[in-house]
Amino acid sequence: MINLQSKINKLVTALRMHGVMVKINTQQYFSEKQGRVCTKIILWEEHPNRDGETFYSKADLLKALAEKWKEVKELEERENS
């Protein structure tokens, strides 16, 4: 099984090293529909009291972070050209 958390941590560290400060928080809630406690993951690029992007799986969060990393690298390449 792939360890998604380690990849998420590496991307967050890489983004921070390039000046993009992202914050990740989790919240648990009871889902009446599923009859169990569910966890949602919130990604912020700004102040945590504002609305962040919500994910319900680590795989989706990883995809969003990878896309953000791609944007940062493309921007740096354009600036260096």
N, C-alpha and C positions, 0 to 999 in steps of 0.2 A: 504494500500500500504506500502511496506517495504521502510524504509528510508535508502537507500544505502549509502548516504554521511556520516551518523553518524558511520556506520560500517567501512567505508573506513578510517575515522579519527581515530577510535579506533585502527585499525590495524597499521596505520602509527605510532601512538604514541607507541604502543607495540614494533614495530620493532626498533624504535629509542631508546627506553629504553634498548634494547638488543644490541645496538651498530650498527644497520643497518640504515644508514642515507639515506632515500628515499626522493625524491622530486617529486612533481606532478605539472604539468603545463597544461594549456589548450590553445588551439589556435582555432580561428574560421576562416572559409574559405567559399567561395561561391562555391557550387557544381552546375556545369552546368547540370549535369545529373539529379539531383533532383530538380533543380530550387530554391534552398533555401540555407540559411546559415547553415552550419554544424559545430559541435564542435568536435575536437579530443583532447584526453587526453594523455599526455606524462608522462611516469614514468621513472625517472632517479635514478640510484643507485650511480652514480659517478658525474662527472662535467656536469652541464646542457648544456654546449656548444657541448658536444658529442652527438651522436645519443642515444636516449632513446627508450623505448618500447612504441609503439603507440596503443591506444585503441579508439574505437568509441562508447563505451557504458560504463557506470559506473559499470554495472554488470560484464563485462569482466575484468575491472580493479580490482574489488573486488576479483574475482577468482584468479587473478595473485598475489595479496597481500596475500591472504589466503594461497596460495601455498608457497610463500616466508616465511611466518610465520611458516608453517609446517616444512620447511627445517631448519629454525633457531632452532626450538624446538628439532628436531631430532639431530642436531649437538650438542646442549647443553647436551642432554641425553647421547650421545656417549662419550662426554668429561667427564661427571660426573660418568660414569661407570668404 
